[in-house]
Amino acid sequence: MNRPWGFAPEDLRVPVDVWQGSDDRLVTPKWALELAHRIPAATLHLEPGGHFLAHLYYREIFDALRCT
């Protein structure tokens, strides 16, 4: 179910990493591109993989969190 987030992505003022699988069949990768475009300090990570790709890139995700 989709619900409003209660804020606009454009209002975010912190660095945000957007992770998306290029082979995702549940959420189109176009959504990640749009979201990263709308967030001022976003970094897009469009990586090979499906919807549940965090286990493939957990080290990169944790490294990104550690550097912020």
mmCIF file of the N, C-alpha and C atoms, coordinates in Angstrom:
data_MODEL
# 
_entry.id   MODEL 
# 
loop_
_atom_site.group_PDB 
_atom_site.id 
_atom_site.type_symbol 
_atom_site.label_atom_id 
_atom_site.label_alt_id 
_atom_site.label_comp_id 
_atom_site.label_asym_id 
_atom_site.label_entity_id 
_atom_site.label_seq_id 
_atom_site.pdbx_PDB_ins_code 
_atom_site.Cartn_x 
_atom_site.Cartn_y 
_atom_site.Cartn_z 
_atom_site.occupancy 
_atom_site.B_iso_or_equiv 
_atom_site.pdbx_formal_charge 
_atom_site.auth_seq_id 
_atom_site.auth_comp_id 
_atom_site.auth_asym_id 
_atom_site.auth_atom_id 
_atom_site.pdbx_PDB_model_num 
ATOM 1   N N  . MET A 1 1  ? 0.840  -1.174 0.000   1.00 0.00 ? 1  MET A N  1 
ATOM 2   C CA . MET A 1 1  ? 0.000  0.000  0.000   1.00 0.00 ? 1  MET A CA 1 
ATOM 3   C C  . MET A 1 1  ? 0.891  1.246  0.000   1.00 0.00 ? 1  MET A C  1 
ATOM 4   N N  . ASN A 1 2  ? 0.602  2.159  -0.875  1.00 0.00 ? 2  ASN A N  1 
ATOM 5   C CA . ASN A 1 2  ? 1.339  3.426  -0.932  1.00 0.00 ? 2  ASN A CA 1 
ATOM 6   C C  . ASN A 1 2  ? 0.683  4.442  -0.022  1.00 0.00 ? 2  ASN A C  1 
ATOM 7   N N  . ARG A 1 3  ? 1.494  5.110  0.752   1.00 0.00 ? 3  ARG A N  1 
ATOM 8   C CA . ARG A 1 3  ? 1.008  6.163  1.639   1.00 0.00 ? 3  ARG A CA 1 
ATOM 9   C C  . ARG A 1 3  ? 1.924  7.369  1.506   1.00 0.00 ? 3  ARG A C  1 
ATOM 10  N N  . PRO A 1 4  ? 1.411  8.557  1.761   1.00 0.00 ? 4  PRO A N  1 
ATOM 11  C CA . PRO A 1 4  ? 2.286  9.741  1.746   1.00 0.00 ? 4  PRO A CA 1 
ATOM 12  C C  . PRO A 1 4  ? 3.386  9.603  2.792   1.00 0.00 ? 4  PRO A C  1 
ATOM 13  N N  . TRP A 1 5  ? 4.563  10.096 2.466   1.00 0.00 ? 5  TRP A N  1 
ATOM 14  C CA . TRP A 1 5  ? 5.691  10.025 3.380   1.00 0.00 ? 5  TRP A CA 1 
ATOM 15  C C  . TRP A 1 5  ? 5.628  11.075 4.473   1.00 0.00 ? 5  TRP A C  1 
ATOM 16  N N  . GLY A 1 6  ? 4.903  12.153 4.257   1.00 0.00 ? 6  GLY A N  1 
ATOM 17  C CA . GLY A 1 6  ? 4.839  13.224 5.240   1.00 0.00 ? 6  GLY A CA 1 
ATOM 18  C C  . GLY A 1 6  ? 5.913  14.284 5.026   1.00 0.00 ? 6  GLY A C  1 
ATOM 19  N N  . PHE A 1 7  ? 6.692  14.158 3.965   1.00 0.00 ? 7  PHE A N  1 
ATOM 20  C CA . PHE A 1 7  ? 7.706  15.138 3.606   1.00 0.00 ? 7  PHE A CA 1 
ATOM 21  C C  . PHE A 1 7  ? 7.980  14.985 2.112   1.00 0.00 ? 7  PHE A C  1 
ATOM 22  N N  . ALA A 1 8  ? 8.566  15.988 1.538   1.00 0.00 ? 8  ALA A N  1 
ATOM 23  C CA . ALA A 1 8  ? 8.954  15.931 0.125   1.00 0.00 ? 8  ALA A CA 1 
ATOM 24  C C  . ALA A 1 8  ? 10.432 15.569 0.029   1.00 0.00 ? 8  ALA A C  1 
ATOM 25  N N  . PRO A 1 9  ? 10.821 14.713 -0.885  1.00 0.00 ? 9  PRO A N  1 
ATOM 26  C CA . PRO A 1 9  ? 12.236 14.382 -1.040  1.00 0.00 ? 9  PRO A CA 1 
ATOM 27  C C  . PRO A 1 9  ? 13.105 15.625 -1.225  1.00 0.00 ? 9  PRO A C  1 
ATOM 28  N N  . GLU A 1 10 ? 12.576 16.636 -1.862  1.00 0.00 ? 10 GLU A N  1 
ATOM 29  C CA . GLU A 1 10 ? 13.321 17.877 -2.091  1.00 0.00 ? 10 GLU A CA 1 
ATOM 30  C C  . GLU A 1 10 ? 13.676 18.600 -0.794  1.00 0.00 ? 10 GLU A C  1 
ATOM 31  N N  . ASP A 1 11 ? 12.969 18.298 0.280   1.00 0.00 ? 11 ASP A N  1 
ATOM 32  C CA . ASP A 1 11 ? 13.204 18.959 1.565   1.00 0.00 ? 11 ASP A CA 1 
ATOM 33  C C  . ASP A 1 11 ? 14.334 18.327 2.377   1.00 0.00 ? 11 ASP A C  1 
ATOM 34  N N  . LEU A 1 12 ? 14.820 17.180 1.979   1.00 0.00 ? 12 LEU A N  1 
ATOM 35  C CA . LEU A 1 12 ? 15.886 16.513 2.727   1.00 0.00 ? 12 LEU A CA 1 
ATOM 36  C C  . LEU A 1 12 ? 17.178 17.316 2.617   1.00 0.00 ? 12 LEU A C  1 
ATOM 37  N N  . ARG A 1 13 ? 17.854 17.490 3.731   1.00 0.00 ? 13 ARG A N  1 
ATOM 38  C CA . ARG A 1 13 ? 19.091 18.278 3.769   1.00 0.00 ? 13 ARG A CA 1 
ATOM 39  C C  . ARG A 1 13 ? 20.257 17.474 4.315   1.00 0.00 ? 13 ARG A C  1 
ATOM 40  N N  . VAL A 1 14 ? 20.167 16.185 4.227   1.00 0.00 ? 14 VAL A N  1 
ATOM 41  C CA . VAL A 1 14 ? 21.250 15.301 4.663   1.00 0.00 ? 14 VAL A CA 1 
ATOM 42  C C  . VAL A 1 14 ? 21.644 14.420 3.477   1.00 0.00 ? 14 VAL A C  1 
ATOM 43  N N  . PRO A 1 15 ? 22.870 13.909 3.474   1.00 0.00 ? 15 PRO A N  1 
ATOM 44  C CA . PRO A 1 15 ? 23.250 12.984 2.394   1.00 0.00 ? 15 PRO A CA 1 
ATOM 45  C C  . PRO A 1 15 ? 22.381 11.727 2.432   1.00 0.00 ? 15 PRO A C  1 
ATOM 46  N N  . VAL A 1 16 ? 21.947 11.288 1.268   1.00 0.00 ? 16 VAL A N  1 
ATOM 47  C CA . VAL A 1 16 ? 21.091 10.108 1.155   1.00 0.00 ? 16 VAL A CA 1 
ATOM 48  C C  . VAL A 1 16 ? 21.665 9.206  0.070   1.00 0.00 ? 16 VAL A C  1 
ATOM 49  N N  . ASP A 1 17 ? 21.794 7.925  0.375   1.00 0.00 ? 17 ASP A N  1 
ATOM 50  C CA . ASP A 1 17 ? 22.181 6.933  -0.624  1.00 0.00 ? 17 ASP A CA 1 
ATOM 51  C C  . ASP A 1 17 ? 20.924 6.201  -1.073  1.00 0.00 ? 17 ASP A C  1 
ATOM 52  N N  . VAL A 1 18 ? 20.663 6.200  -2.353  1.00 0.00 ? 18 VAL A N  1 
ATOM 53  C CA . VAL A 1 18 ? 19.523 5.493  -2.933  1.00 0.00 ? 18 VAL A CA 1 
ATOM 54  C C  . VAL A 1 18 ? 20.077 4.251  -3.622  1.00 0.00 ? 18 VAL A C  1 
ATOM 55  N N  . TRP A 1 19 ? 19.692 3.086  -3.126  1.00 0.00 ? 19 TRP A N  1 
ATOM 56  C CA . TRP A 1 19 ? 20.148 1.813  -3.684  1.00 0.00 ? 19 TRP A CA 1 
ATOM 57  C C  . TRP A 1 19 ? 19.007 1.169  -4.450  1.00 0.00 ? 19 TRP A C  1 
ATOM 58  N N  . GLN A 1 20 ? 19.303 0.681  -5.645  1.00 0.00 ? 20 GLN A N  1 
ATOM 59  C CA . GLN A 1 20 ? 18.280 0.064  -6.485  1.00 0.00 ? 20 GLN A CA 1 
ATOM 60  C C  . GLN A 1 20 ? 18.918 -1.016 -7.336  1.00 0.00 ? 20 GLN A C  1 
ATOM 61  N N  . GLY A 1 21 ? 18.232 -2.126 -7.477  1.00 0.00 ? 21 GLY A N  1 
ATOM 62  C CA . GLY A 1 21 ? 18.689 -3.185 -8.367  1.00 0.00 ? 21 GLY A CA 1 
ATOM 63  C C  . GLY A 1 21 ? 18.257 -2.902 -9.795  1.00 0.00 ? 21 GLY A C  1 
ATOM 64  N N  . SER A 1 22 ? 19.178 -2.995 -10.714 1.00 0.00 ? 22 SER A N  1 
ATOM 65  C CA . SER A 1 22 ? 18.846 -2.722 -12.114 1.00 0.00 ? 22 SER A CA 1 
ATOM 66  C C  . SER A 1 22 ? 17.911 -3.781 -12.700 1.00 0.00 ? 22 SER A C  1 
ATOM 67  N N  . ASP A 1 23 ? 17.824 -4.941 -12.045 1.00 0.00 ? 23 ASP A N  1 
ATOM 68  C CA . ASP A 1 23 ? 16.951 -6.018 -12.510 1.00 0.00 ? 23 ASP A CA 1 
ATOM 69  C C  . ASP A 1 23 ? 15.697 -6.165 -11.645 1.00 0.00 ? 23 ASP A C  1 
ATOM 70  N N  . ASP A 1 24 ? 15.398 -5.156 -10.840 1.00 0.00 ? 24 ASP A N  1 
ATOM 71  C CA . ASP A 1 24 ? 14.240 -5.182 -9.945  1.00 0.00 ? 24 ASP A CA 1 
ATOM 72  C C  . ASP A 1 24 ? 12.962 -5.299 -10.761 1.00 0.00 ? 24 ASP A C  1 
ATOM 73  N N  . ARG A 1 25 ? 12.131 -6.285 -10.415 1.00 0.00 ? 25 ARG A N  1 
ATOM 74  C CA . ARG A 1 25 ? 10.851 -6.479 -11.105 1.00 0.00 ? 25 ARG A CA 1 
ATOM 75  C C  . ARG A 1 25 ? 9.673  -5.999 -10.270 1.00 0.00 ? 25 ARG A C  1 
ATOM 76  N N  . LEU A 1 26 ? 9.939  -5.554 -9.032  1.00 0.00 ? 26 LEU A N  1 
ATOM 77  C CA . LEU A 1 26 ? 8.864  -5.044 -8.179  1.00 0.00 ? 26 LEU A CA 1 
ATOM 78  C C  . LEU A 1 26 ? 8.773  -3.528 -8.229  1.00 0.00 ? 26 LEU A C  1 
ATOM 79  N N  . VAL A 1 27 ? 9.927  -2.865 -8.287  1.00 0.00 ? 27 VAL A N  1 
ATOM 80  C CA . VAL A 1 27 ? 9.977  -1.399 -8.363  1.00 0.00 ? 27 VAL A CA 1 
ATOM 81  C C  . VAL A 1 27 ? 10.874 -1.039 -9.542  1.00 0.00 ? 27 VAL A C  1 
ATOM 82  N N  . THR A 1 28 ? 10.348 -0.293 -10.464 1.00 0.00 ? 28 THR A N  1 
ATOM 83  C CA . THR A 1 28 ? 11.132 0.059  -11.639 1.00 0.00 ? 28 THR A CA 1 
ATOM 84  C C  . THR A 1 28 ? 12.344 0.908  -11.264 1.00 0.00 ? 28 THR A C  1 
ATOM 85  N N  . PRO A 1 29 ? 13.493 0.625  -11.846 1.00 0.00 ? 29 PRO A N  1 
ATOM 86  C CA . PRO A 1 29 ? 14.675 1.446  -11.578 1.00 0.00 ? 29 PRO A CA 1 
ATOM 87  C C  . PRO A 1 29 ? 14.467 2.928  -11.918 1.00 0.00 ? 29 PRO A C  1 
ATOM 88  N N  . LYS A 1 30 ? 13.496 3.235  -12.754 1.00 0.00 ? 30 LYS A N  1 
ATOM 89  C CA . LYS A 1 30 ? 13.192 4.640  -13.048 1.00 0.00 ? 30 LYS A CA 1 
ATOM 90  C C  . LYS A 1 30 ? 12.806 5.394  -11.781 1.00 0.00 ? 30 LYS A C  1 
ATOM 91  N N  . TRP A 1 31 ? 12.191 4.703  -10.829 1.00 0.00 ? 31 TRP A N  1 
ATOM 92  C CA . TRP A 1 31 ? 11.805 5.352  -9.574  1.00 0.00 ? 31 TRP A CA 1 
ATOM 93  C C  . TRP A 1 31 ? 13.036 5.797  -8.798  1.00 0.00 ? 31 TRP A C  1 
ATOM 94  N N  . ALA A 1 32 ? 14.067 4.957  -8.736  1.00 0.00 ? 32 ALA A N  1 
ATOM 95  C CA . ALA A 1 32 ? 15.298 5.334  -8.036  1.00 0.00 ? 32 ALA A CA 1 
ATOM 96  C C  . ALA A 1 32 ? 15.960 6.531  -8.706  1.00 0.00 ? 32 ALA A C  1 
ATOM 97  N N  . LEU A 1 33 ? 15.960 6.556  -10.024 1.00 0.00 ? 33 LEU A N  1 
ATOM 98  C CA . LEU A 1 33 ? 16.519 7.695  -10.756 1.00 0.00 ? 33 LEU A CA 1 
ATOM 99  C C  . LEU A 1 33 ? 15.772 8.974  -10.412 1.00 0.00 ? 33 LEU A C  1 
ATOM 100 N N  . GLU A 1 34 ? 14.449 8.902  -10.406 1.00 0.00 ? 34 GLU A N  1 
ATOM 101 C CA . GLU A 1 34 ? 13.623 10.066 -10.072 1.00 0.00 ? 34 GLU A CA 1 
ATOM 102 C C  . GLU A 1 34 ? 13.856 10.504 -8.636  1.00 0.00 ? 34 GLU A C  1 
ATOM 103 N N  . LEU A 1 35 ? 13.873 9.557  -7.712  1.00 0.00 ? 35 LEU A N  1 
ATOM 104 C CA . LEU A 1 35 ? 14.067 9.877  -6.303  1.00 0.00 ? 35 LEU A CA 1 
ATOM 105 C C  . LEU A 1 35 ? 15.429 10.523 -6.073  1.00 0.00 ? 35 LEU A C  1 
ATOM 106 N N  . ALA A 1 36 ? 16.473 9.944  -6.636  1.00 0.00 ? 36 ALA A N  1 
ATOM 107 C CA . ALA A 1 36 ? 17.816 10.505 -6.475  1.00 0.00 ? 36 ALA A CA 1 
ATOM 108 C C  . ALA A 1 36 ? 17.905 11.895 -7.096  1.00 0.00 ? 36 ALA A C  1 
ATOM 109 N N  . HIS A 1 37 ? 17.191 12.111 -8.168  1.00 0.00 ? 37 HIS A N  1 
ATOM 110 C CA . HIS A 1 37 ? 17.174 13.434 -8.802  1.00 0.00 ? 37 HIS A CA 1 
ATOM 111 C C  . HIS A 1 37 ? 16.488 14.469 -7.911  1.00 0.00 ? 37 HIS A C  1 
ATOM 112 N N  . ARG A 1 38 ? 15.460 14.045 -7.199  1.00 0.00 ? 38 ARG A N  1 
ATOM 113 C CA . ARG A 1 38 ? 14.677 14.963 -6.360  1.00 0.00 ? 38 ARG A CA 1 
ATOM 114 C C  . ARG A 1 38 ? 15.342 15.288 -5.030  1.00 0.00 ? 38 ARG A C  1 
ATOM 115 N N  . ILE A 1 39 ? 16.192 14.411 -4.515  1.00 0.00 ? 39 ILE A N  1 
ATOM 116 C CA . ILE A 1 39 ? 16.859 14.641 -3.236  1.00 0.00 ? 39 ILE A CA 1 
ATOM 117 C C  . ILE A 1 39 ? 18.147 15.417 -3.501  1.00 0.00 ? 39 ILE A C  1 
ATOM 118 N N  . PRO A 1 40 ? 18.304 16.601 -2.921  1.00 0.00 ? 40 PRO A N  1 
ATOM 119 C CA . PRO A 1 40 ? 19.458 17.450 -3.233  1.00 0.00 ? 40 PRO A CA 1 
ATOM 120 C C  . PRO A 1 40 ? 20.825 16.796 -3.021  1.00 0.00 ? 40 PRO A C  1 
ATOM 121 N N  . ALA A 1 41 ? 21.015 16.042 -1.962  1.00 0.00 ? 41 ALA A N  1 
ATOM 122 C CA . ALA A 1 41 ? 22.333 15.463 -1.664  1.00 0.00 ? 41 ALA A CA 1 
ATOM 123 C C  . ALA A 1 41 ? 22.322 13.947 -1.815  1.00 0.00 ? 41 ALA A C  1 
ATOM 124 N N  . ALA A 1 42 ? 21.659 13.455 -2.866  1.00 0.00 ? 42 ALA A N  1 
ATOM 125 C CA . ALA A 1 42 ? 21.535 12.012 -3.052  1.00 0.00 ? 42 ALA A CA 1 
ATOM 126 C C  . ALA A 1 42 ? 22.664 11.452 -3.903  1.00 0.00 ? 42 ALA A C  1 
ATOM 127 N N  . THR A 1 43 ? 23.030 10.222 -3.577  1.00 0.00 ? 43 THR A N  1 
ATOM 128 C CA . THR A 1 43 ? 23.944 9.440  -4.391  1.00 0.00 ? 43 THR A CA 1 
ATOM 129 C C  . THR A 1 43 ? 23.190 8.196  -4.829  1.00 0.00 ? 43 THR A C  1 
ATOM 130 N N  . LEU A 1 44 ? 23.089 7.995  -6.121  1.00 0.00 ? 44 LEU A N  1 
ATOM 131 C CA . LEU A 1 44 ? 22.374 6.846  -6.659  1.00 0.00 ? 44 LEU A CA 1 
ATOM 132 C C  . LEU A 1 44 ? 23.337 5.686  -6.857  1.00 0.00 ? 44 LEU A C  1 
ATOM 133 N N  . HIS A 1 45 ? 22.920 4.524  -6.387  1.00 0.00 ? 45 HIS A N  1 
ATOM 134 C CA . HIS A 1 45 ? 23.664 3.277  -6.584  1.00 0.00 ? 45 HIS A CA 1 
ATOM 135 C C  . HIS A 1 45 ? 22.734 2.336  -7.348  1.00 0.00 ? 45 HIS A C  1 
ATOM 136 N N  . LEU A 1 46 ? 22.806 2.343  -8.649  1.00 0.00 ? 46 LEU A N  1 
ATOM 137 C CA . LEU A 1 46 ? 22.019 1.443  -9.489  1.00 0.00 ? 46 LEU A CA 1 
ATOM 138 C C  . LEU A 1 46 ? 22.920 0.259  -9.819  1.00 0.00 ? 46 LEU A C  1 
ATOM 139 N N  . GLU A 1 47 ? 22.669 -0.850 -9.154  1.00 0.00 ? 47 GLU A N  1 
ATOM 140 C CA . GLU A 1 47 ? 23.577 -1.999 -9.201  1.00 0.00 ? 47 GLU A CA 1 
ATOM 141 C C  . GLU A 1 47 ? 22.883 -3.223 -9.786  1.00 0.00 ? 47 GLU A C  1 
ATOM 142 N N  . PRO A 1 48 ? 23.648 -4.141 -10.372 1.00 0.00 ? 48 PRO A N  1 
ATOM 143 C CA . PRO A 1 48 ? 23.056 -5.390 -10.840 1.00 0.00 ? 48 PRO A CA 1 
ATOM 144 C C  . PRO A 1 48 ? 22.407 -6.132 -9.670  1.00 0.00 ? 48 PRO A C  1 
ATOM 145 N N  . GLY A 1 49 ? 21.219 -6.607 -9.890  1.00 0.00 ? 49 GLY A N  1 
ATOM 146 C CA . GLY A 1 49 ? 20.504 -7.345 -8.856  1.00 0.00 ? 49 GLY A CA 1 
ATOM 147 C C  . GLY A 1 49 ? 19.028 -7.037 -8.901  1.00 0.00 ? 49 GLY A C  1 
ATOM 148 N N  . GLY A 1 50 ? 18.281 -7.772 -8.105  1.00 0.00 ? 50 GLY A N  1 
ATOM 149 C CA . GLY A 1 50 ? 16.839 -7.606 -8.055  1.00 0.00 ? 50 GLY A CA 1 
ATOM 150 C C  . GLY A 1 50 ? 16.398 -6.717 -6.905  1.00 0.00 ? 50 GLY A C  1 
ATOM 151 N N  . HIS A 1 51 ? 15.171 -6.942 -6.467  1.00 0.00 ? 51 HIS A N  1 
ATOM 152 C CA . HIS A 1 51 ? 14.571 -6.087 -5.442  1.00 0.00 ? 51 HIS A CA 1 
ATOM 153 C C  . HIS A 1 51 ? 15.304 -6.201 -4.103  1.00 0.00 ? 51 HIS A C  1 
ATOM 154 N N  . PHE A 1 52 ? 15.704 -7.396 -3.742  1.00 0.00 ? 52 PHE A N  1 
ATOM 155 C CA . PHE A 1 52 ? 16.375 -7.617 -2.461  1.00 0.00 ? 52 PHE A CA 1 
ATOM 156 C C  . PHE A 1 52 ? 17.875 -7.736 -2.704  1.00 0.00 ? 52 PHE A C  1 
ATOM 157 N N  . LEU A 1 53 ? 18.532 -6.614 -2.970  1.00 0.00 ? 53 LEU A N  1 
ATOM 158 C CA . LEU A 1 53 ? 19.937 -6.646 -3.321  1.00 0.00 ? 53 LEU A CA 1 
ATOM 159 C C  . LEU A 1 53 ? 20.859 -6.282 -2.176  1.00 0.00 ? 53 LEU A C  1 
ATOM 160 N N  . ALA A 1 54 ? 20.350 -5.921 -1.018  1.00 0.00 ? 54 ALA A N  1 
ATOM 161 C CA . ALA A 1 54 ? 21.196 -5.466 0.086   1.00 0.00 ? 54 ALA A CA 1 
ATOM 162 C C  . ALA A 1 54 ? 22.219 -6.519 0.482   1.00 0.00 ? 54 ALA A C  1 
ATOM 163 N N  . HIS A 1 55 ? 21.852 -7.791 0.428   1.00 0.00 ? 55 HIS A N  1 
ATOM 164 C CA . HIS A 1 55 ? 22.810 -8.838 0.815   1.00 0.00 ? 55 HIS A CA 1 
ATOM 165 C C  . HIS A 1 55 ? 23.977 -8.935 -0.167  1.00 0.00 ? 55 HIS A C  1 
ATOM 166 N N  . LEU A 1 56 ? 23.800 -8.434 -1.380  1.00 0.00 ? 56 LEU A N  1 
ATOM 167 C CA . LEU A 1 56 ? 24.879 -8.454 -2.368  1.00 0.00 ? 56 LEU A CA 1 
ATOM 168 C C  . LEU A 1 56 ? 25.867 -7.307 -2.164  1.00 0.00 ? 56 LEU A C  1 
ATOM 169 N N  . TYR A 1 57 ? 25.397 -6.221 -1.535  1.00 0.00 ? 57 TYR A N  1 
ATOM 170 C CA . TYR A 1 57 ? 26.195 -4.994 -1.420  1.00 0.00 ? 57 TYR A CA 1 
ATOM 171 C C  . TYR A 1 57 ? 26.299 -4.497 0.023   1.00 0.00 ? 57 TYR A C  1 
ATOM 172 N N  . TYR A 1 58 ? 26.121 -5.394 0.980   1.00 0.00 ? 58 TYR A N  1 
ATOM 173 C CA . TYR A 1 58 ? 26.090 -4.948 2.374   1.00 0.00 ? 58 TYR A CA 1 
ATOM 174 C C  . TYR A 1 58 ? 27.368 -4.235 2.790   1.00 0.00 ? 58 TYR A C  1 
ATOM 175 N N  . ARG A 1 59 ? 28.507 -4.672 2.300   1.00 0.00 ? 59 ARG A N  1 
ATOM 176 C CA . ARG A 1 59 ? 29.757 -3.988 2.673   1.00 0.00 ? 59 ARG A CA 1 
ATOM 177 C C  . ARG A 1 59 ? 29.787 -2.565 2.141   1.00 0.00 ? 59 ARG A C  1 
ATOM 178 N N  . GLU A 1 60 ? 29.374 -2.378 0.884   1.00 0.00 ? 60 GLU A N  1 
ATOM 179 C CA . GLU A 1 60 ? 29.340 -1.038 0.303   1.00 0.00 ? 60 GLU A CA 1 
ATOM 180 C C  . GLU A 1 60 ? 28.323 -0.158 1.026   1.00 0.00 ? 60 GLU A C  1 
ATOM 181 N N  . ILE A 1 61 ? 27.184 -0.745 1.388   1.00 0.00 ? 61 ILE A N  1 
ATOM 182 C CA . ILE A 1 61 ? 26.151 0.012  2.115   1.00 0.00 ? 61 ILE A CA 1 
ATOM 183 C C  . ILE A 1 61 ? 26.675 0.447  3.476   1.00 0.00 ? 61 ILE A C  1 
ATOM 184 N N  . PHE A 1 62 ? 27.294 -0.480 4.216   1.00 0.00 ? 62 PHE A N  1 
ATOM 185 C CA . PHE A 1 62 ? 27.848 -0.116 5.528   1.00 0.00 ? 62 PHE A CA 1 
ATOM 186 C C  . PHE A 1 62 ? 28.981 0.884  5.414   1.00 0.00 ? 62 PHE A C  1 
ATOM 187 N N  . ASP A 1 63 ? 29.804 0.727  4.393   1.00 0.00 ? 63 ASP A N  1 
ATOM 188 C CA . ASP A 1 63 ? 30.883 1.705  4.176   1.00 0.00 ? 63 ASP A CA 1 
ATOM 189 C C  . ASP A 1 63 ? 30.316 3.097  3.918   1.00 0.00 ? 63 ASP A C  1 
ATOM 190 N N  . ALA A 1 64 ? 29.264 3.174  3.134   1.00 0.00 ? 64 ALA A N  1 
ATOM 191 C CA . ALA A 1 64 ? 28.630 4.472  2.859   1.00 0.00 ? 64 ALA A CA 1 
ATOM 192 C C  . ALA A 1 64 ? 28.057 5.072  4.136   1.00 0.00 ? 64 ALA A C  1 
ATOM 193 N N  . LEU A 1 65 ? 27.477 4.241  4.985   1.00 0.00 ? 65 LEU A N  1 
ATOM 194 C CA . LEU A 1 65 ? 26.925 4.732  6.256   1.00 0.00 ? 65 LEU A CA 1 
ATOM 195 C C  . LEU A 1 65 ? 28.036 5.205  7.191   1.00 0.00 ? 65 LEU A C  1 
ATOM 196 N N  . ARG A 1 66 ? 29.136 4.511  7.188   1.00 0.00 ? 66 ARG A N  1 
ATOM 197 C CA . ARG A 1 66 ? 30.240 4.841  8.078   1.00 0.00 ? 66 ARG A CA 1 
ATOM 198 C C  . ARG A 1 66 ? 30.894 6.181  7.695   1.00 0.00 ? 66 ARG A C  1 
ATOM 199 N N  . CYS A 1 67 ? 30.880 6.511  6.411   1.00 0.00 ? 67 CYS A N  1 
ATOM 200 C CA . CYS A 1 67 ? 31.539 7.734  5.940   1.00 0.00 ? 67 CYS A CA 1 
ATOM 201 C C  . CYS A 1 67 ? 30.694 8.981  6.125   1.00 0.00 ? 67 CYS A C  1 
ATOM 202 N N  . THR A 1 68 ? 29.438 8.848  6.494   1.00 0.00 ? 68 THR A N  1 
ATOM 203 C CA . THR A 1 68 ? 28.581 10.036 6.639   1.00 0.00 ? 68 THR A CA 1 
ATOM 204 C C  . THR A 1 68 ? 28.589 10.563 8.041   1.00 0.00 ? 68 THR A C  1 
# 
